[in-house]
Amino acid sequence: MARAWLLVIAAGLFETGFAVSLKLSDGFTRLWPTIGFCVFALASFGLLTLSLKVLDVGPAYAVWTGIGASGTAIYGMAFLGDLVSTLKIVSITLVIVGTIGLQISGSAGEPGARLPQS
């Protein structure tokens, strides 16, 4: 299961890459950022898909999007001139804390309440 979470983390980092590449592609009019977007997106979705063979979709998806959203916001502030504010930093922190909380609240293979499958 630890390997599956490492795949989710890597997928989240690739999600950051595809979001930043999307911005840099200028509406898919610049070749290399557009190619980067395609490569990062394929890697991100591919790794997430592999991890979902083992993990519950809710926590895995939340961690994936949390890493992607936080990473993209941090990258934008650090390298793309996005506005830096206290509220933005607090909000990013809350996203990270929330995704960690969701992940540790229960994941595949752990006992917990599940609805019966029909």
N, C-alpha and C positions, 0 to 999 in steps of 0.2 A: 504494500500500500504506500510506503514511503516513496517508491519509485513513481507511482502515479501522481503524487503531490508534486514531485520534482518536475514532472511533465507539465502540470498545471502552471507552475511558476514560470517555466521556460515559455509556455504558450502565452502567458500574460506579458512577458517581456517582448515577445514577438508582436503581441497586440499593440504595445506601445510603438514598436517599429512601424507597423502598418498605419497607425493613426498619424504619426509624424510624417511618414512618406506621403500619405494622402494630402496633407497640408502642403508639403513641398512640391507635389506634382502639379500644383496650380490648375486643378480641374482636369487632370490627366493630359496636360499639354506639354509636360517636360518628361522626356524619355526615361532617364535614370531613376528619378523618384517614383515614376509609374511602375517600372520594373521592380524596384524595391518594395513598393506596396504589394505587388502580386506575390513576391517571394515571401515577405513577412506574413501576409494574410494566409497563404497556403500552409506555411510552417505553424502558425498559431492555431488554425482550425484543425490541422492534422494532429498536433500534439494534444489538443483538448479532446479530440475524438478518441485517441488512444487511452487517455486517462479515464474517460467515461466508461470504459469497459470494466473498471474496478470501482470507481467512485460514484457516489450519489450525485445527480445532476445539479441539485440546488446549491450545495456548498461549493462544488467545483466551479460552477458557472459564476457564482458570486466572487470567489477568489480570483478567477480569471479576469472578470471585468473590473474588479477592484484594483488589481495590479495594472491593468491596461489604462484605466482612467487616471489613477494616481501617477503612474509613470509618465503618461502623456502630459498631464498638468505640470508635473515637476520639470520635465524636459522643456516644455514651452516657456516656463518661467526662467529656467537656467540658460537656454540657448536661443530662443526665438523671440525674446522681448515681450513675452506675455506679462501682464500686470501681476505684481507680487503684492499680496495684502495679508494681513493677519487672518481675516475671515477665510481666505482661500486656503491658507496653511492649516488652520483649524479644521476646515471641511475635509481636506485631504487626509488629515490624521483620523478623523471620524470614519471615513471610508475604510481606511486600513484597519482600524480597530474593529469595525463592524464585520468585515470579512473574516478577520481572525476569529472573532467571537462565533460567527456562524460555522466556521470550520471546526472549532473545538467543541461545539455544542453537540456534535454527533456526525459520524460519517459511515460509509459502507463498512459492513463487517462488525459494527458495534451494536450492542443491544439497544433497542429503543422502540418506540411506538411506530408501527407502520400500518398503513391501511391495507386491508386484504386485496389481493389482485383478483380481478374478475375474469 
